[in-house]
Amino acid sequence: MKKVSIICLSVFLLLSASSCSSKSNSDTAVTTAATKQSAVHANAKAHSTEVIDGVTYIDGILIVNKTYSLPKDYNYGLTNETLKAFNKMKKAAANDNISLEIASGFRSYEEQKVLYKEYAAEHGKKEADTFSARAGYSEHQSGLAIDVNGADFSMIGQEDMKWLKKHCAEYGFIIRFPKGKESITGYSYEPWHIRFVGKNNAKEITKQNICLEEYLGITSEYQV
């Protein structure tokens, strides 16, 4: 009888221990999940997103890339602020014997559609996607982007491109598709393609040596 009691007591203790262990593991899993959820919410709140008439603004910055598109009828030309900043930069560059010209500024949805179709026919869609935007996903349609002195990979390393990289932030521009960020921006390195984001943003992005996607915590990937 005494032996049976001891066995029963042992079984009871084992079951209790097992129950406590299961409860502990369960509590840990819940705590971990809650922690992860909090982290996701915190990250989501790190940047403010607003969509106005089909145009996305993140932290007040108009964004268009492979994830975020513009409406077909978004057709306002190169913005006055962008053009004014470029002209100031052009004048400063001239003082350093560097010539800066707008090779390509605003492009409409239809213009981009034709251009991308030509590139896709010549190089294949996969390769075209590395250097040309599909219609509706081009920064040129925003009126905030400029191709300076051309759009040719042979320009890499030229003095005008070096000057642009060194000074464009002083006028509110960034090199939109910087070297080493291809997997994030979704595009090849283009030293000639600048994007107006305002002086404060441009200086901070340049200082951190990051691209616009990293600065705003967003992706650049086509969904279809």
Z-matrix of the N, CA and C atoms (Angstrom, degrees):
N
C 1 1.460
C 2 1.523 1 110.28
N 3 1.314 2 113.38 1 -42.16
C 4 1.455 3 118.91 2 179.71
C 5 1.515 4 109.78 3 -65.84
N 6 1.358 5 115.30 4 -36.35
C 7 1.462 6 120.19 5 -179.30
C 8 1.530 7 111.13 6 -66.31
N 9 1.378 8 113.82 7 -39.95
C 10 1.461 9 118.42 8 179.26
C 11 1.521 10 111.12 9 -64.45
N 12 1.315 11 116.04 10 -39.53
C 13 1.471 12 120.90 11 179.67
C 14 1.515 13 111.29 12 -61.97
N 15 1.324 14 114.14 13 -40.15
C 16 1.474 15 118.86 14 -179.64
C 17 1.527 16 110.27 15 -64.87
N 18 1.351 17 115.77 16 -40.96
C 19 1.467 18 120.36 17 -179.54
C 20 1.524 19 110.35 18 -64.28
N 21 1.361 20 114.53 19 -44.39
C 22 1.466 21 119.26 20 179.76
C 23 1.526 22 111.54 21 -61.48
N 24 1.337 23 113.99 22 -41.34
C 25 1.461 24 118.99 23 179.45
C 26 1.524 25 110.99 24 -63.18
N 27 1.339 26 115.40 25 -39.58
C 28 1.465 27 120.41 26 -179.80
C 29 1.523 28 111.09 27 -64.56
N 30 1.365 29 114.74 28 -42.74
C 31 1.459 30 119.14 29 179.38
C 32 1.525 31 110.79 30 -63.36
N 33 1.366 32 115.31 31 -41.36
C 34 1.462 33 120.65 32 179.31
C 35 1.520 34 111.63 33 -60.60
N 36 1.352 35 114.42 34 -43.51
C 37 1.468 36 118.95 35 -179.41
C 38 1.525 37 111.24 36 -65.93
N 39 1.352 38 116.64 37 -38.98
C 40 1.463 39 120.62 38 179.67
C 41 1.521 40 111.38 39 -65.41
N 42 1.352 41 114.93 40 -42.09
C 43 1.461 42 119.07 41 178.71
C 44 1.510 43 111.71 42 -64.70
N 45 1.349 44 115.95 43 -39.88
C 46 1.464 45 120.55 44 179.47
C 47 1.509 46 110.57 45 -63.43
N 48 1.340 47 115.33 46 -43.00
C 49 1.466 48 120.15 47 -179.15
C 50 1.520 49 110.46 48 -64.31
N 51 1.362 50 114.39 49 -41.65
C 52 1.454 51 119.32 50 179.74
C 53 1.511 52 111.14 51 -63.28
N 54 1.345 53 115.18 52 -40.70
C 55 1.459 54 120.58 53 179.42
C 56 1.501 55 111.10 54 -63.53
N 57 1.315 56 117.32 55 -42.99
C 58 1.466 57 122.30 56 179.66
C 59 1.515 58 110.35 57 -64.00
N 60 1.379 59 114.83 58 -40.17
C 61 1.450 60 119.29 59 -178.74
C 62 1.520 61 110.44 60 -65.26
N 63 1.343 62 116.12 61 -43.32
C 64 1.463 63 120.28 62 -179.85
C 65 1.508 64 110.86 63 -63.57
N 66 1.320 65 115.95 64 -41.36
C 67 1.455 66 120.56 65 179.82
C 68 1.511 67 110.61 66 -63.88
N 69 1.350 68 115.18 67 -39.89
C 70 1.460 69 120.19 68 -179.18
C 71 1.519 70 110.58 69 -64.34
N 72 1.376 71 116.35 70 -45.31
C 73 1.464 72 120.52 71 179.73
C 74 1.522 73 110.87 72 -63.82
N 75 1.334 74 115.49 73 -39.53
C 76 1.461 75 120.79 74 179.46
C 77 1.517 76 110.94 75 -63.50
N 78 1.344 77 115.26 76 -44.75
C 79 1.461 78 120.04 77 179.19
C 80 1.518 79 110.81 78 -61.34
N 81 1.355 80 116.19 79 -39.87
C 82 1.466 81 121.13 80 -179.48
C 83 1.520 82 110.83 81 -63.70
N 84 1.360 83 114.77 82 -42.79
C 85 1.470 84 119.62 83 -179.45
C 86 1.521 85 110.86 84 -63.19
N 87 1.331 86 115.85 85 -42.70
C 88 1.459 87 120.66 86 179.57
C 89 1.516 88 110.81 87 -64.08
N 90 1.345 89 115.25 88 -43.13
C 91 1.468 90 120.58 89 179.75
C 92 1.518 91 111.12 90 -62.73
N 93 1.367 92 115.47 91 -43.08
C 94 1.462 93 120.09 92 179.54
C 95 1.522 94 111.16 93 -63.27
N 96 1.347 95 115.87 94 -44.53
C 97 1.464 96 120.44 95 179.74
C 98 1.520 97 110.81 96 -62.33
N 99 1.338 98 115.85 97 -40.62
C 100 1.469 99 120.64 98 -179.85
C 101 1.515 100 110.59 99 -65.19
N 102 1.347 101 115.32 100 -39.12
C 103 1.464 102 120.44 101 179.58
C 104 1.520 103 110.75 102 -64.01
N 105 1.351 104 115.41 103 -44.46
C 106 1.455 105 120.11 104 179.39
C 107 1.527 106 111.10 105 -63.70
N 108 1.338 107 115.12 106 -41.06
C 109 1.460 108 120.05 107 -179.95
C 110 1.519 109 110.87 108 -63.21
N 111 1.332 110 115.58 109 -40.76
C 112 1.463 111 120.20 110 178.74
C 113 1.517 112 110.90 111 -63.41
N 114 1.346 113 114.84 112 -38.71
C 115 1.465 114 119.91 113 -179.90
C 116 1.521 115 110.42 114 -64.75
N 117 1.343 116 115.94 115 -40.39
C 118 1.469 117 120.64 116 179.44
C 119 1.524 118 110.20 117 -64.13
N 120 1.339 119 116.01 118 -45.34
C 121 1.458 120 120.17 119 179.31
C 122 1.530 121 111.30 120 -62.94
N 123 1.328 122 115.58 121 -40.20
C 124 1.466 123 120.14 122 -179.30
C 125 1.515 124 110.06 123 -63.68
N 126 1.340 125 117.09 124 -40.95
C 127 1.453 126 121.58 125 -179.85
C 128 1.529 127 110.43 126 -67.25
N 129 1.335 128 115.69 127 -39.12
C 130 1.464 129 120.28 128 -179.97
C 131 1.521 130 111.36 129 -64.11
N 132 1.328 131 115.24 130 -32.96
C 133 1.458 132 119.76 131 -178.33
C 134 1.536 133 112.70 132 -85.09
N 135 1.338 134 115.10 133 -5.74
C 136 1.465 135 119.00 134 -176.74
C 137 1.523 136 111.82 135 -67.31
N 138 1.339 137 116.42 136 -26.82
C 139 1.457 138 121.60 137 179.96
C 140 1.524 139 109.63 138 -130.03
N 141 1.314 140 116.02 139 141.42
C 142 1.459 141 120.02 140 179.42
C 143 1.522 142 110.18 141 -95.52
N 144 1.319 143 116.53 142 132.10
C 145 1.463 144 121.97 143 -179.43
C 146 1.522 145 110.67 144 -116.89
N 147 1.318 146 115.39 145 133.67
C 148 1.453 147 121.02 146 179.57
C 149 1.528 148 108.91 147 -138.12
N 150 1.316 149 116.62 148 132.10
C 151 1.461 150 121.36 149 178.31
C 152 1.523 151 108.66 150 -113.30
N 153 1.327 152 115.55 151 119.10
C 154 1.465 153 121.60 152 -178.64
C 155 1.523 154 109.39 153 -121.55
N 156 1.319 155 116.62 154 116.18
C 157 1.465 156 122.15 155 -179.84
C 158 1.526 157 112.18 156 52.46
N 159 1.330 158 115.86 157 39.49
C 160 1.462 159 120.37 158 176.93
C 161 1.513 160 114.97 159 85.24
N 162 1.323 161 117.02 160 0.67
C 163 1.466 162 122.05 161 179.97
C 164 1.530 163 109.19 162 -106.11
N 165 1.332 164 116.54 163 130.02
C 166 1.465 165 121.37 164 -176.81
C 167 1.527 166 111.56 165 -95.10
N 168 1.322 167 114.59 166 131.09
C 169 1.466 168 121.42 167 175.78
C 170 1.527 169 107.96 168 -121.08
N 171 1.309 170 117.05 169 127.57
C 172 1.457 171 121.68 170 177.35
C 173 1.523 172 107.49 171 -118.24
N 174 1.310 173 115.14 172 120.99
C 175 1.471 174 121.04 173 -173.39
C 176 1.523 175 110.57 174 54.12
N 177 1.326 176 116.09 175 33.38
C 178 1.461 177 121.13 176 177.97
C 179 1.518 178 114.52 177 83.11
N 180 1.319 179 117.43 178 -1.13
C 181 1.468 180 121.82 179 -178.67
C 182 1.521 181 109.99 180 -99.86
N 183 1.323 182 116.92 181 123.42
C 184 1.460 183 120.27 182 176.59
C 185 1.514 184 108.11 183 -63.63
N 186 1.321 185 116.29 184 129.68
C 187 1.456 186 119.49 185 -178.77
C 188 1.520 187 110.86 186 -122.92
N 189 1.314 188 115.83 187 132.20
C 190 1.464 189 121.85 188 172.80
C 191 1.525 190 106.84 189 -142.66
N 192 1.319 191 115.66 190 121.65
C 193 1.460 192 121.67 191 176.05
C 194 1.527 193 107.16 192 -153.70
N 195 1.318 194 118.55 193 -155.64
C 196 1.460 195 120.20 194 -176.84
C 197 1.530 196 112.84 195 -71.41
N 198 1.316 197 116.93 196 -17.05
C 199 1.466 198 121.02 197 178.19
C 200 1.518 199 111.21 198 -94.46
N 201 1.316 200 116.72 199 -38.28
C 202 1.467 201 122.15 200 -175.05
C 203 1.529 202 110.65 201 -112.29
N 204 1.322 203 115.95 202 126.05
C 205 1.465 204 120.38 203 -177.21
C 206 1.526 205 112.24 204 -110.38
N 207 1.320 206 115.06 205 172.52
C 208 1.464 207 122.62 206 175.89
C 209 1.526 208 109.03 207 -114.14
N 210 1.324 209 117.81 208 152.28
C 211 1.474 210 120.73 209 176.80
C 212 1.529 211 110.03 210 -63.92
N 213 1.310 212 116.12 211 152.53
C 214 1.473 213 120.84 212 -179.40
C 215 1.524 214 111.95 213 -58.32
N 216 1.326 215 115.55 214 -34.60
C 217 1.469 216 119.29 215 -175.64
C 218 1.533 217 113.41 216 -91.38
N 219 1.335 218 117.48 217 12.89
C 220 1.468 219 119.48 218 175.69
C 221 1.520 220 106.33 219 -75.95
N 222 1.319 221 115.59 220 102.97
C 223 1.468 222 119.67 221 -167.34
C 224 1.530 223 110.60 222 -146.56
N 225 1.339 224 116.13 223 71.89
C 226 1.462 225 119.57 224 -174.50
C 227 1.532 226 114.02 225 -113.04
N 228 1.308 227 116.80 226 3.05
C 229 1.455 228 119.68 227 179.90
C 230 1.523 229 112.27 228 74.18
N 231 1.318 230 115.58 229 -176.44
C 232 1.459 231 121.07 230 178.48
C 233 1.526 232 108.76 231 -68.05
N 234 1.323 233 117.51 232 129.38
C 235 1.462 234 119.52 233 -176.21
C 236 1.525 235 111.41 234 -67.79
N 237 1.315 236 116.15 235 149.76
C 238 1.466 237 121.28 236 179.93
C 239 1.522 238 111.58 237 -58.84
N 240 1.339 239 115.70 238 -39.43
C 241 1.460 240 120.44 239 -178.95
C 242 1.521 241 111.09 240 -64.68
N 243 1.318 242 115.80 241 -40.23
C 244 1.471 243 121.15 242 179.13
C 245 1.527 244 110.77 243 -66.06
N 246 1.320 245 116.11 244 -46.69
C 247 1.469 246 121.06 245 -178.89
C 248 1.522 247 111.25 246 -64.74
N 249 1.333 248 116.15 247 -41.20
C 250 1.460 249 120.59 248 179.79
C 251 1.530 250 110.60 249 -63.34
N 252 1.325 251 116.76 250 -42.87
C 253 1.468 252 121.14 251 179.76
C 254 1.528 253 110.40 252 -65.92
N 255 1.329 254 116.62 253 -38.99
C 256 1.461 255 119.89 254 179.88
C 257 1.522 256 111.13 255 -64.97
N 258 1.314 257 116.61 256 -42.62
C 259 1.470 258 120.21 257 -179.24
C 260 1.527 259 111.81 258 -63.12
N 261 1.320 260 116.59 259 -36.41
C 262 1.464 261 120.82 260 176.59
C 263 1.523 262 109.73 261 -65.10
N 264 1.323 263 115.27 262 -42.87
C 265 1.464 264 120.39 263 -179.86
C 266 1.525 265 110.52 264 -67.14
N 267 1.307 266 116.69 265 -39.38
C 268 1.459 267 121.84 266 178.63
C 269 1.535 268 111.10 267 -60.13
N 270 1.319 269 115.13 268 -42.39
C 271 1.469 270 120.83 269 179.49
C 272 1.528 271 110.66 270 -64.91
N 273 1.329 272 116.54 271 -42.20
C 274 1.468 273 120.71 272 179.65
C 275 1.528 274 110.67 273 -65.74
N 276 1.330 275 116.64 274 -38.62
C 277 1.459 276 121.00 275 179.42
C 278 1.527 277 110.91 276 -65.51
N 279 1.322 278 115.60 277 -38.28
C 280 1.468 279 120.51 278 179.94
C 281 1.530 280 110.70 279 -61.38
N 282 1.323 281 116.16 280 -33.82
C 283 1.477 282 120.44 281 177.39
C 284 1.520 283 111.48 282 -65.62
N 285 1.336 284 115.60 283 -21.37
C 286 1.470 285 120.93 284 176.85
C 287 1.527 286 111.43 285 -102.85
N 288 1.334 287 114.74 286 18.21
C 289 1.470 288 121.79 287 179.92
C 290 1.530 289 113.07 288 61.15
N 291 1.331 290 115.42 289 33.17
C 292 1.466 291 121.42 290 176.97
C 293 1.524 292 108.12 291 -115.98
N 294 1.321 293 116.01 292 128.55
C 295 1.464 294 120.78 293 -179.75
C 296 1.532 295 110.07 294 -98.35
N 297 1.328 296 115.30 295 125.45
C 298 1.458 297 121.02 296 177.82
C 299 1.520 298 109.03 297 -121.85
N 300 1.333 299 116.39 298 127.38
C 301 1.457 300 121.49 299 179.21
C 302 1.530 301 109.40 300 -133.54
N 303 1.316 302 115.60 301 153.83
C 304 1.461 303 120.27 302 177.12
C 305 1.527 304 108.51 303 -83.17
N 306 1.327 305 115.74 304 111.14
C 307 1.461 306 120.33 305 177.90
C 308 1.522 307 109.94 306 -84.64
N 309 1.337 308 115.30 307 -34.94
C 310 1.454 309 120.53 308 178.10
C 311 1.527 310 108.46 309 -154.54
N 312 1.325 311 115.26 310 125.40
C 313 1.466 312 120.05 311 179.47
C 314 1.514 313 110.11 312 -112.90
N 315 1.310 314 116.89 313 -109.52
C 316 1.458 315 120.87 314 179.31
C 317 1.528 316 111.63 315 -72.89
N 318 1.341 317 115.65 316 137.69
C 319 1.458 318 121.39 317 171.94
C 320 1.524 319 108.16 318 -133.72
N 321 1.303 320 116.73 319 131.27
C 322 1.459 321 121.21 320 -179.67
C 323 1.527 322 111.20 321 -73.28
N 324 1.312 323 115.05 322 169.63
C 325 1.469 324 121.74 323 177.48
C 326 1.527 325 109.80 324 -56.93
N 327 1.314 326 116.92 325 -47.00
C 328 1.457 327 121.62 326 -177.73
C 329 1.525 328 111.97 327 -65.61
N 330 1.327 329 116.86 328 -40.15
C 331 1.466 330 120.59 329 178.34
C 332 1.524 331 110.45 330 -63.51
N 333 1.333 332 116.00 331 -42.05
C 334 1.456 333 120.09 332 179.97
C 335 1.527 334 110.99 333 -67.38
N 336 1.310 335 115.97 334 -34.96
C 337 1.466 336 121.34 335 179.05
C 338 1.525 337 110.86 336 -61.12
N 339 1.329 338 115.87 337 -44.86
C 340 1.466 339 121.47 338 179.73
C 341 1.529 340 110.37 339 -66.74
N 342 1.336 341 116.25 340 -45.12
C 343 1.462 342 121.31 341 -178.42
C 344 1.526 343 111.46 342 -61.93
N 345 1.325 344 116.49 343 -47.04
C 346 1.469 345 120.31 344 -178.78
C 347 1.533 346 110.69 345 -64.56
N 348 1.325 347 116.90 346 -38.45
C 349 1.460 348 121.30 347 -179.85
C 350 1.525 349 110.51 348 -61.86
N 351 1.335 350 116.26 349 -39.06
C 352 1.466 351 120.88 350 179.20
C 353 1.528 352 110.48 351 -66.41
N 354 1.340 353 116.39 352 -44.53
C 355 1.462 354 120.20 353 179.24
C 356 1.526 355 111.29 354 -63.97
N 357 1.330 356 116.93 355 -41.66
C 358 1.461 357 121.33 356 -178.95
C 359 1.529 358 110.97 357 -65.26
N 360 1.322 359 116.30 358 -37.17
C 361 1.463 360 120.80 359 179.14
C 362 1.524 361 111.15 360 -68.35
N 363 1.328 362 115.17 361 -35.75
C 364 1.471 363 120.10 362 -177.45
C 365 1.521 364 113.42 363 -82.63
N 366 1.329 365 116.71 364 -40.44
C 367 1.465 366 120.55 365 -173.93
C 368 1.531 367 114.98 366 -111.63
N 369 1.323 368 116.49 367 -10.70
C 370 1.456 369 119.06 368 -174.42
C 371 1.526 370 108.76 369 93.89
N 372 1.314 371 116.67 370 146.99
C 373 1.457 372 121.05 371 -174.34
C 374 1.530 373 112.75 372 -61.79
N 375 1.328 374 117.00 373 -40.47
C 376 1.462 375 120.98 374 -177.12
C 377 1.520 376 111.86 375 -61.12
N 378 1.333 377 116.22 376 -46.13
C 379 1.465 378 119.87 377 179.92
C 380 1.530 379 110.93 378 -71.97
N 381 1.326 380 116.35 379 -39.10
C 382 1.462 381 120.41 380 179.93
C 383 1.521 382 111.04 381 -58.61
N 384 1.326 383 116.03 382 -35.72
C 385 1.465 384 120.58 383 -179.79
C 386 1.526 385 113.51 384 -65.28
N 387 1.324 386 117.20 385 -14.51
C 388 1.467 387 119.95 386 -179.69
C 389 1.525 388 112.62 387 -85.83
N 390 1.335 389 116.61 388 -15.03
C 391 1.468 390 117.89 389 -178.73
C 392 1.527 391 114.53 390 -137.28
N 393 1.319 392 116.98 391 -3.30
C 394 1.467 393 119.80 392 179.10
C 395 1.526 394 109.63 393 -138.02
N 396 1.326 395 115.98 394 140.42
C 397 1.468 396 120.69 395 -179.34
C 398 1.521 397 111.00 396 -88.41
N 399 1.306 398 115.19 397 147.96
C 400 1.458 399 120.02 398 173.52
C 401 1.527 400 108.32 399 -72.46
N 402 1.313 401 116.52 400 158.12
C 403 1.471 402 120.86 401 -179.82
C 404 1.524 403 110.43 402 -57.81
N 405 1.337 404 115.26 403 131.14
C 406 1.457 405 120.83 404 -178.90
C 407 1.514 406 113.16 405 95.02
N 408 1.338 407 116.49 406 -13.38
C 409 1.465 408 120.76 407 -177.64
C 410 1.526 409 112.38 408 -117.34
N 411 1.324 410 115.91 409 13.92
C 412 1.467 411 120.49 410 -177.94
C 413 1.529 412 112.09 411 -95.03
N 414 1.316 413 115.72 412 134.92
C 415 1.468 414 120.15 413 176.21
C 416 1.520 415 111.80 414 -65.11
N 417 1.301 416 116.55 415 -25.78
C 418 1.463 417 119.33 416 -179.84
C 419 1.530 418 111.21 417 -62.52
N 420 1.314 419 117.32 418 -29.48
C 421 1.461 420 120.57 419 178.61
C 422 1.530 421 111.18 420 -69.71
N 423 1.336 422 116.21 421 -22.60
C 424 1.469 423 119.93 422 -179.34
C 425 1.517 424 112.29 423 -73.06
N 426 1.338 425 117.27 424 -20.16
C 427 1.461 426 120.91 425 -176.77
C 428 1.515 427 112.57 426 78.38
N 429 1.335 428 115.86 427 14.40
C 430 1.465 429 121.38 428 -177.62
C 431 1.527 430 112.31 429 -116.50
N 432 1.330 431 116.24 430 1.65
C 433 1.465 432 120.46 431 -176.74
C 434 1.524 433 111.48 432 -120.79
N 435 1.328 434 114.86 433 146.93
C 436 1.467 435 121.06 434 -179.25
C 437 1.528 436 109.77 435 -139.28
N 438 1.320 437 116.08 436 135.11
C 439 1.463 438 121.33 437 169.13
C 440 1.520 439 105.92 438 -93.63
N 441 1.314 440 116.21 439 120.80
C 442 1.464 441 121.21 440 -175.23
C 443 1.527 442 111.75 441 -97.24
N 444 1.319 443 115.65 442 126.59
C 445 1.470 444 123.03 443 175.12
C 446 1.527 445 114.07 444 61.15
N 447 1.315 446 118.04 445 19.51
C 448 1.461 447 120.17 446 178.30
C 449 1.517 448 111.29 447 124.67
N 450 1.325 449 115.50 448 -173.21
C 451 1.459 450 121.03 449 178.59
C 452 1.521 451 107.49 450 -149.95
N 453 1.329 452 114.08 451 68.99
C 454 1.457 453 120.34 452 -174.41
C 455 1.522 454 109.50 453 -135.11
N 456 1.323 455 116.80 454 134.11
C 457 1.465 456 120.44 455 -177.09
C 458 1.527 457 112.87 456 -66.31
N 459 1.325 458 116.80 457 -14.30
C 460 1.465 459 119.64 458 176.63
C 461 1.527 460 111.06 459 -71.08
N 462 1.339 461 116.22 460 -12.31
C 463 1.465 462 121.28 461 -179.01
C 464 1.530 463 112.46 462 -77.80
N 465 1.323 464 116.29 463 -14.99
C 466 1.470 465 120.22 464 -179.23
C 467 1.530 466 110.17 465 -58.83
N 468 1.319 467 115.64 466 127.25
C 469 1.466 468 120.30 467 178.38
C 470 1.512 469 114.67 468 92.76
N 471 1.333 470 117.33 469 -7.25
C 472 1.462 471 119.84 470 179.32
C 473 1.528 472 110.58 471 -72.51
N 474 1.335 473 115.42 472 157.99
C 475 1.466 474 120.72 473 -175.35
C 476 1.528 475 112.86 474 -61.94
N 477 1.334 476 117.22 475 -37.42
C 478 1.463 477 119.17 476 -179.89
C 479 1.541 478 111.58 477 -66.75
N 480 1.340 479 115.76 478 -34.25
C 481 1.459 480 120.24 479 178.52
C 482 1.534 481 110.93 480 -72.56
N 483 1.320 482 115.85 481 -34.56
C 484 1.472 483 120.45 482 177.14
C 485 1.532 484 110.00 483 -65.94
N 486 1.325 485 115.20 484 -42.02
C 487 1.475 486 120.08 485 179.71
C 488 1.522 487 109.54 486 -64.37
N 489 1.315 488 115.92 487 -42.83
C 490 1.465 489 121.50 488 -179.13
C 491 1.528 490 110.72 489 -59.77
N 492 1.310 491 116.80 490 -46.48
C 493 1.464 492 121.19 491 -179.88
C 494 1.528 493 111.44 492 -62.12
N 495 1.330 494 115.63 493 -39.95
C 496 1.461 495 120.81 494 -176.21
C 497 1.529 496 112.57 495 -73.25
N 498 1.337 497 117.99 496 -34.53
C 499 1.467 498 120.10 497 -170.42
C 500 1.528 499 116.82 498 -114.95
N 501 1.327 500 118.58 499 -13.61
C 502 1.480 501 118.54 500 -171.13
C 503 1.530 502 113.80 501 -60.50
N 504 1.323 503 118.39 502 -31.92
C 505 1.470 504 120.93 503 -179.73
C 506 1.524 505 111.78 504 -63.62
N 507 1.330 506 116.67 505 -27.09
C 508 1.459 507 121.07 506 179.71
C 509 1.527 508 111.33 507 -64.01
N 510 1.333 509 115.93 508 -19.39
C 511 1.462 510 121.00 509 -178.04
C 512 1.536 511 112.24 510 -113.72
N 513 1.323 512 115.63 511 9.87
C 514 1.465 513 120.17 512 175.61
C 515 1.519 514 115.56 513 94.66
N 516 1.341 515 117.06 514 11.28
C 517 1.466 516 120.98 515 -179.81
C 518 1.527 517 112.39 516 -107.31
N 519 1.323 518 115.05 517 156.93
C 520 1.463 519 120.71 518 171.30
C 521 1.525 520 108.01 519 -128.35
N 522 1.328 521 116.34 520 155.06
C 523 1.459 522 120.04 521 169.37
C 524 1.520 523 103.36 522 -75.40
N 525 1.302 524 116.44 523 109.91
C 526 1.466 525 120.96 524 -168.53
C 527 1.521 526 114.12 525 -66.83
N 528 1.326 527 116.98 526 -36.56
C 529 1.463 528 120.61 527 -178.82
C 530 1.530 529 109.18 528 -120.54
N 531 1.337 530 116.52 529 77.66
C 532 1.468 531 120.82 530 -175.00
C 533 1.528 532 114.26 531 -73.10
N 534 1.305 533 113.82 532 160.34
C 535 1.466 534 120.76 533 179.43
C 536 1.523 535 110.05 534 -66.62
N 537 1.323 536 116.02 535 135.97
C 538 1.458 537 120.82 536 178.47
C 539 1.519 538 113.69 537 90.89
N 540 1.333 539 116.89 538 -4.89
C 541 1.473 540 120.96 539 -178.24
C 542 1.532 541 111.63 540 -114.48
N 543 1.319 542 116.42 541 16.79
C 544 1.463 543 120.73 542 -175.01
C 545 1.534 544 113.21 543 -58.35
N 546 1.325 545 116.58 544 -38.83
C 547 1.467 546 119.72 545 -177.89
C 548 1.527 547 112.31 546 -71.75
N 549 1.328 548 116.47 547 -15.45
C 550 1.467 549 121.20 548 -179.20
C 551 1.527 550 110.71 549 -97.72
N 552 1.327 551 116.96 550 -46.15
C 553 1.470 552 120.29 551 -179.60
C 554 1.525 553 111.71 552 -76.41
N 555 1.343 554 115.44 553 -26.87
C 556 1.461 555 119.63 554 -177.83
C 557 1.516 556 113.08 555 87.25
N 558 1.346 557 116.79 556 5.00
C 559 1.465 558 121.02 557 -177.97
C 560 1.534 559 111.66 558 -132.30
N 561 1.322 560 114.41 559 155.90
C 562 1.463 561 120.64 560 176.10
C 563 1.526 562 109.84 561 -66.30
N 564 1.319 563 115.46 562 159.88
C 565 1.461 564 121.59 563 177.55
C 566 1.524 565 110.03 564 -60.86
N 567 1.339 566 116.33 565 124.57
C 568 1.471 567 121.92 566 179.28
C 569 1.530 568 109.39 567 -131.22
N 570 1.318 569 117.83 568 94.60
C 571 1.470 570 121.30 569 -177.95
C 572 1.521 571 113.47 570 -67.18
N 573 1.332 572 117.17 571 -15.49
C 574 1.468 573 121.57 572 -177.95
C 575 1.531 574 113.60 573 -90.60
N 576 1.333 575 116.92 574 -15.19
C 577 1.465 576 120.59 575 -174.80
C 578 1.526 577 110.09 576 -92.47
N 579 1.327 578 116.25 577 110.12
C 580 1.461 579 120.71 578 -179.60
C 581 1.526 580 110.22 579 -111.91
N 582 1.305 581 115.24 580 153.15
C 583 1.467 582 121.01 581 -178.46
C 584 1.528 583 109.11 582 -131.91
N 585 1.322 584 116.50 583 131.05
C 586 1.458 585 120.72 584 179.66
C 587 1.526 586 109.71 585 -81.68
N 588 1.344 587 115.94 586 124.86
C 589 1.472 588 121.54 587 178.39
C 590 1.527 589 111.59 588 -131.22
N 591 1.338 590 117.36 589 1.24
C 592 1.461 591 121.48 590 -176.39
C 593 1.522 592 110.50 591 93.45
N 594 1.314 593 116.23 592 151.14
C 595 1.466 594 120.95 593 -173.84
C 596 1.525 595 114.32 594 -59.57
N 597 1.324 596 117.59 595 -47.60
C 598 1.466 597 120.08 596 -177.19
C 599 1.523 598 111.80 597 -61.18
N 600 1.324 599 116.66 598 -47.45
C 601 1.463 600 120.49 599 178.94
C 602 1.521 601 111.24 600 -64.32
N 603 1.325 602 115.76 601 -43.95
C 604 1.466 603 120.40 602 -178.01
C 605 1.527 604 111.83 603 -61.71
N 606 1.323 605 116.33 604 -43.66
C 607 1.460 606 120.04 605 -179.46
C 608 1.527 607 111.58 606 -66.14
N 609 1.329 608 116.46 607 -37.76
C 610 1.463 609 120.45 608 -179.37
C 611 1.528 610 110.98 609 -70.53
N 612 1.309 611 117.15 610 -42.84
C 613 1.465 612 121.86 611 178.38
C 614 1.522 613 110.54 612 -62.21
N 615 1.328 614 115.61 613 -43.65
C 616 1.463 615 121.01 614 179.97
C 617 1.523 616 110.81 615 -67.10
N 618 1.310 617 116.81 616 -41.70
C 619 1.462 618 121.95 617 179.84
C 620 1.518 619 111.27 618 -60.62
N 621 1.330 620 116.65 619 -41.10
C 622 1.458 621 121.48 620 -178.44
C 623 1.530 622 113.06 621 -81.92
N 624 1.339 623 115.39 622 -8.35
C 625 1.466 624 121.01 623 -179.43
C 626 1.532 625 110.93 624 57.39
N 627 1.332 626 115.82 625 48.15
C 628 1.453 627 121.76 626 -179.49
C 629 1.527 628 109.90 627 -125.71
N 630 1.322 629 115.92 628 171.09
C 631 1.458 630 120.22 629 177.17
C 632 1.530 631 109.19 630 -100.56
N 633 1.319 632 116.83 631 173.14
C 634 1.461 633 120.98 632 -176.21
C 635 1.528 634 111.84 633 -63.02
N 636 1.328 635 116.99 634 -36.35
C 637 1.466 636 120.42 635 178.47
C 638 1.529 637 110.86 636 -60.92
N 639 1.317 638 116.86 637 -42.93
C 640 1.468 639 120.19 638 179.24
C 641 1.524 640 110.77 639 -67.04
N 642 1.302 641 116.02 640 -38.96
C 643 1.469 642 121.76 641 -178.81
C 644 1.522 643 111.71 642 -62.99
N 645 1.334 644 116.10 643 -36.70
C 646 1.457 645 120.87 644 -177.39
C 647 1.530 646 113.25 645 -100.16
N 648 1.327 647 117.08 646 -4.90
C 649 1.457 648 120.84 647 178.72
C 650 1.519 649 113.31 648 68.29
N 651 1.342 650 116.71 649 43.88
C 652 1.465 651 120.99 650 -177.30
C 653 1.524 652 111.77 651 -127.54
N 654 1.334 653 115.70 652 170.35
C 655 1.452 654 121.76 653 178.23
C 656 1.528 655 110.69 654 -102.63
N 657 1.307 656 116.18 655 171.04
C 658 1.459 657 121.70 656 173.37
C 659 1.530 658 107.13 657 -142.41
N 660 1.323 659 115.12 658 83.84
C 661 1.468 660 121.05 659 -176.72
C 662 1.528 661 110.17 660 -144.11
N 663 1.322 662 115.37 661 130.01
C 664 1.457 663 119.34 662 176.08
C 665 1.526 664 108.85 663 -66.08
N 666 1.328 665 116.79 664 140.23
C 667 1.453 666 121.04 665 179.11
C 668 1.535 667 112.14 666 -90.64
N 669 1.310 668 116.49 667 -17.18
C 670 1.473 669 120.71 668 179.71
C 671 1.518 670 110.08 669 -132.54
